[in-house]
Amino acid sequence: MGRVADEESLSKQRVRLKVQGVVQGVGFRPFVYRLAVKYGLTGFVQNCSSQVIIEVEGDPNLMSSFTDKLMMEARFPIRIDSISHERVDPKGNEEFVISMSREEGPPASMIPPDISTCPHCMEELRTSKSRYYNYPFISCTHCGPRFSVVLQIPYDRSSTSMASFSLCVSCQKEYENMQDHQFHAQTIACPVCGPQVTLLNHDGDTLSGDWLTNCHQALQKDKILAVKGVGGFHLLCNAASRQAISSLRIRKKRVHKPLAIMAKDFESIQSQFYVSEVEAEAIKSPSAPIVLLAPKPELSRLLPLESIAPGLHRIGVMIPYTPLHYLLFTDEIHYLVVTSGNTSGMPTIYRNEEAIHQLRSIADVLLLHDRDIVMGCDDSVGQESVGVFQLMRRSRGYVPDSMTIPLPSHLQENRDIDWPTLLALGSDMKNSFCYIHQGIAYLSQHIGDLNTLEDRTYQQSAQDHIQNLLEATPALIVYDPHPNYISNQNVQKTSQVPLIKVYHHHAHMASCMAEHHIKTAVIGCILDGTGYGEDDTL
């Protein structure tokens, strides 16, 4: 027997895999665990700041199959950018486990964007016998808040705003069950142990009775609701009510700009809008952006389109991407006007105390909850253009997803270079910023115009948040040299690192080249009105 055991141990091998990409907060560890158990391998999988480490031990052929399936079967939102392999000495483990996370080195893995509710969770939300029935914060390893709730990497519940919600016995059981879709879901919660909603009137007093019934009645009475979502507050009302829309415009001081619509489900969109395959794919995607669509003529009999999008032939439309939003619809209300929770020109509000203070003059009812939003993130907006989906405003559902930066081949091949972290500040209008860290670009959420102190404070908070996740401070800062831009004036007064100025239209062309990985010299035509140029004029 001893000789047989020795032969078995000699036939076993152990490999350490270091995986980088979007592999934290996306159910990657449960995916690895199930795969290892399937192939009878032992070892562990572990989150680190810089990557996910996997050690597997067993039959070499089965380990090879495991590695192949790791790449082939990983599904969105998992994104594997690289895997390194290293032979290590066998340890004789008897099982495969998910180990405690540890901090090791600067982050090279990034938190995924906030992900819309998956079909499995939606089914449980609607099932009366489910313990999640009508619970507005159901999520699992495949869906729910990520970027908006995370404080730092590695991604664990203790590193999110869910840390204050201790798991009940039922949630703990599902969290530990390999066969459950809640297996190692860091945002798992239920009515017993998870976040709860609070309904206030515009005086700030708590409303008694069932919160959902009260919300439905308020919408049917043409009231305006302020609703705390994933990345911030929304102001919404019944899209069929001209009176409610008019009140919303007056109170929000948004007189002419278009408003977006949230439809109860995709079928409600398909029945009343012209929807191509490209547009349908975007609407139903886990990112769930606002998509610009042309309404069918019959929709004008249901909704006052001229009040929603004056003078425009397309309307921004989306479907509910959180359980809370979905629950606000009824058999009578299939369309809601949904706009950012702020006064026009101000940043979106994402903290309860700010909402109570600032939105009471706009909303009749405030729907709050006690899961903190760590970082605000407005809705994304896009459209179909020449057969592909093109983002016009990149924010919730896409941030902080990264993209690689093309480098000339002689630089790209030099892996020994320690590239400096770079911060590009953007302009004062329609602002967003970008960090480039270890050759990868991390684009911020939509910030908006930097006209007010509140706007600039929001931008700084967003910068600090991404910088904290990356655990890196910029060694270079890029800015727009327009002399009247606040961003220009501030950085020149306060920066302690070298500055690089990039002119407005050059920045447009360079960003197009980077997006499409163009490395050769080009002649570009930027049709973008005025921008501050090298001759010091507009």
Backbone hydrogen bonds, N-H to C=O, Kabsch-Sander energy under -0.5 kcal/mol:
donor,donor_aa,acceptor,acceptor_aa,energy
5,A,1,M,-2.3
6,D,2,G,-2.1
7,E,3,R,-2.2
8,E,4,V,-2.2
9,S,5,A,-2.3
10,L,6,D,-2.0
11,S,7,E,-1.4
12,K,8,E,-0.6
12,K,9,S,-0.7
13,Q,58,G,-2.3
14,R,88,V,-0.6
15,V,56,V,-2.4
16,R,86,E,-3.2
17,L,15,V,-0.6
17,L,54,I,-3.8
18,K,84,S,-1.8
19,V,17,L,-0.6
19,V,52,V,-3.0
20,Q,82,S,-2.5
22,V,79,R,-2.3
23,V,21,G,-1.2
24,Q,110,M,-0.6
31,F,27,G,-1.7
32,V,28,F,-2.7
33,Y,29,R,-2.8
34,R,30,P,-2.5
35,L,31,F,-1.9
36,A,32,V,-2.6
37,V,33,Y,-2.5
38,K,34,R,-2.3
39,Y,35,L,-1.6
40,G,37,V,-1.3
41,L,36,A,-2.7
42,T,57,E,-2.2
43,G,95,E,-2.1
44,F,55,E,-2.0
45,V,97,V,-1.6
46,Q,53,I,-2.4
48,C,51,Q,-2.7
49,S,102,R,-0.7
50,S,104,E,-1.1
52,V,19,V,-2.4
53,I,46,Q,-2.8
54,I,17,L,-2.9
55,E,44,F,-2.6
56,V,15,V,-2.2
57,E,42,T,-2.3
58,G,13,Q,-2.3
63,M,59,D,-2.4
64,S,60,P,-2.0
65,S,61,N,-1.9
66,F,62,L,-2.4
67,T,63,M,-2.3
68,D,64,S,-2.1
69,K,65,S,-2.6
70,L,66,F,-1.9
71,M,67,T,-1.3
72,M,68,D,-2.3
73,E,69,K,-2.9
78,I,75,R,-2.4
79,R,22,V,-1.9
81,D,20,Q,-2.7
81,D,79,R,-0.7
82,S,20,Q,-1.7
84,S,18,K,-2.0
86,E,16,R,-1.2
88,V,14,R,-2.2
97,V,43,G,-1.8
99,S,45,V,-2.2
99,S,97,V,-0.7
102,R,47,N,-2.2
104,E,102,R,-0.5
108,A,49,S,-0.6
109,S,49,S,-0.8
110,M,21,G,-1.1
115,I,144,G,-2.7
116,S,286,P,-2.8
117,T,321,Y,-1.1
122,M,118,C,-2.2
123,E,119,P,-2.2
124,E,120,H,-1.8
125,L,121,C,-2.4
126,R,122,M,-1.5
127,T,123,E,-0.9
128,S,126,R,-0.6
130,S,127,T,-1.5
133,Y,130,S,-1.5
134,N,125,L,-2.4
135,Y,132,Y,-2.6
138,I,135,Y,-1.2
140,C,143,C,-0.7
141,T,181,H,-1.6
143,C,140,C,-1.1
144,G,115,I,-2.2
147,F,112,P,-0.6
149,V,146,R,-1.5
150,V,146,R,-1.4
151,L,159,S,-3.6
152,Q,159,S,-1.0
156,D,154,P,-0.8
159,S,156,D,-1.9
160,T,157,R,-1.9
161,S,149,V,-1.8
163,A,160,T,-1.6
165,F,162,M,-2.0
166,S,164,S,-0.8
172,Q,168,C,-2.6
173,K,169,V,-2.0
174,E,170,S,-2.0
175,Y,171,C,-2.7
176,E,172,Q,-1.5
177,N,173,K,-0.6
177,N,174,E,-0.7
178,M,176,E,-0.7
180,D,177,N,-1.7
183,F,180,D,-1.8
184,H,175,Y,-2.0
185,A,182,Q,-2.3
186,Q,184,H,-0.7
188,I,185,A,-1.4
194,G,190,C,-3.0
198,T,368,L,-2.4
200,L,198,T,-0.5
200,L,366,L,-2.7
201,N,205,D,-2.4
202,H,364,D,-1.0
204,G,201,N,-2.3
207,L,199,L,-3.1
214,N,210,D,-2.3
215,C,211,W,-2.0
216,H,212,L,-2.4
217,Q,213,T,-2.4
218,A,214,N,-2.1
219,L,215,C,-2.3
220,Q,216,H,-2.1
221,K,217,Q,-1.3
222,D,219,L,-1.5
223,K,218,A,-2.8
225,L,236,L,-2.8
226,A,365,V,-2.6
227,V,225,L,-0.6
227,V,234,H,-2.8
228,K,367,L,-2.3
229,G,227,V,-0.7
229,G,232,G,-2.7
233,F,349,I,-3.0
234,H,227,V,-2.8
235,L,339,T,-3.1
236,L,225,L,-2.7
237,C,337,V,-1.5
239,A,335,Y,-1.9
241,S,238,N,-1.6
242,R,240,A,-0.8
245,I,241,S,-2.0
246,S,242,R,-2.3
247,S,243,Q,-2.3
248,L,244,A,-2.3
249,R,245,I,-2.4
250,I,246,S,-2.2
251,R,247,S,-2.6
252,K,248,L,-2.4
253,K,249,R,-1.1
254,R,249,R,-1.9
255,V,253,K,-0.5
259,L,308,I,-2.4
260,A,338,V,-0.8
261,I,316,G,-2.9
262,M,336,L,-3.1
263,A,261,I,-0.5
263,A,318,M,-2.8
264,K,334,H,-2.4
269,I,265,D,-1.1
270,Q,266,F,-3.0
271,S,267,E,-1.9
272,Q,268,S,-0.6
272,Q,269,I,-0.9
273,F,269,I,-1.8
274,Y,294,A,-2.7
275,V,273,F,-0.6
280,A,276,S,-2.6
281,E,277,E,-2.3
282,A,278,V,-1.8
283,I,279,E,-2.5
284,K,280,A,-2.3
285,S,281,E,-0.5
285,S,282,A,-0.8
288,A,285,S,-1.0
290,I,380,S,-3.1
291,V,317,V,-2.9
292,L,382,G,-2.1
293,L,291,V,-0.5
293,L,315,I,-2.6
294,A,274,Y,-0.6
296,K,272,Q,-2.9
299,L,296,K,-1.8
300,S,297,P,-1.3
301,R,298,E,-1.5
302,L,299,L,-1.6
303,L,299,L,-2.7
305,L,303,L,-1.8
307,S,304,P,-1.5
308,I,304,P,-1.3
309,A,305,L,-2.9
312,L,309,A,-1.8
315,I,293,L,-3.0
317,V,291,V,-2.4
318,M,261,I,-1.9
324,L,136,P,-0.9
326,Y,322,T,-1.9
327,L,323,P,-2.2
328,L,324,L,-0.6
328,L,325,H,-1.1
329,F,326,Y,-1.5
330,T,333,I,-1.4
334,H,332,E,-0.7
336,L,262,M,-2.6
337,V,237,C,-2.5
338,V,260,A,-2.2
339,T,235,L,-2.4
341,G,233,F,-2.8
342,N,340,S,-1.7
344,S,252,K,-2.6
346,M,343,T,-2.4
349,I,341,G,-2.1
355,A,351,R,-2.2
356,I,352,N,-2.7
357,H,353,E,-1.7
358,Q,354,E,-3.0
359,L,355,A,-2.6
362,I,359,L,-1.3
363,A,359,L,-3.2
364,D,224,I,-2.2
365,V,224,I,-1.8
366,L,200,L,-2.8
367,L,226,A,-3.5
367,L,365,V,-0.5
368,L,198,T,-3.0
368,L,366,L,-0.8
370,D,196,Q,-1.4
372,D,370,D,-0.8
374,V,148,S,-2.5
374,V,372,D,-0.7
375,M,148,S,-1.2
377,C,231,G,-2.4
381,V,393,R,-2.1
382,G,290,I,-2.3
383,Q,390,Q,-2.5
385,S,388,V,-3.3
388,V,385,S,-1.8
390,Q,383,Q,-3.4
392,M,381,V,-3.1
393,R,381,V,-2.3
395,S,393,R,-0.7
396,R,378,D,-3.0
398,Y,395,S,-2.4
399,V,395,S,-1.7
401,D,398,Y,-1.3
403,M,441,A,-2.0
405,I,439,G,-1.7
411,L,408,P,-1.6
412,Q,408,P,-2.5
413,E,409,S,-2.0
414,N,411,L,-0.8
415,R,413,E,-1.4
417,I,414,N,-1.0
419,W,417,I,-1.1
422,L,436,I,-2.4
423,L,476,L,-2.2
424,A,434,C,-3.1
425,L,423,L,-0.6
425,L,478,V,-2.6
431,N,448,G,-1.7
434,C,424,A,-2.3
435,Y,442,Y,-2.3
436,I,422,L,-2.8
437,H,435,Y,-0.6
437,H,440,I,-2.8
440,I,437,H,-1.4
441,A,403,M,-3.3
442,Y,435,Y,-3.4
443,L,401,D,-0.6
443,L,441,A,-0.6
444,S,433,F,-2.9
447,I,431,N,-2.8
448,G,431,N,-1.5
450,L,428,D,-3.0
451,N,449,D,-0.6
456,R,452,T,-2.0
457,T,453,L,-2.3
458,Y,454,E,-2.3
459,Q,455,D,-2.3
460,Q,456,R,-2.1
461,S,457,T,-2.2
462,A,458,Y,-2.3
463,Q,459,Q,-2.4
464,D,460,Q,-2.6
465,H,461,S,-2.1
466,I,462,A,-2.1
467,Q,463,Q,-2.5
468,N,464,D,-2.2
469,L,465,H,-2.0
470,L,466,I,-2.3
471,E,467,Q,-1.3
472,A,467,Q,-1.4
475,A,421,T,-3.2
476,L,421,T,-1.3
477,I,498,P,-1.8
478,V,423,L,-3.1
479,Y,500,I,-2.3
480,D,426,G,-0.6
485,Y,482,H,-1.7
489,Q,485,Y,-2.2
490,N,486,I,-3.0
491,V,487,S,-1.8
492,Q,488,N,-1.9
493,K,489,Q,-1.2
494,T,490,N,-2.1
495,S,491,V,-2.3
500,I,477,I,-2.7
502,V,479,Y,-2.3
504,H,532,Y,-0.9
507,A,503,Y,-2.5
508,H,504,H,-1.5
509,M,505,H,-2.0
510,A,506,H,-2.9
511,S,507,A,-2.3
512,C,508,H,-1.9
513,M,509,M,-2.2
514,A,510,A,-2.5
515,E,511,S,-2.5
516,H,512,C,-1.6
517,H,514,A,-1.2
518,I,513,M,-2.8
519,K,517,H,-0.6
524,G,522,V,-0.5
526,I,524,G,-0.5
527,L,525,C,-0.7
528,D,526,I,-1.2
531,G,538,L,-0.7
533,G,537,T,-2.6
536,D,533,G,-1.8
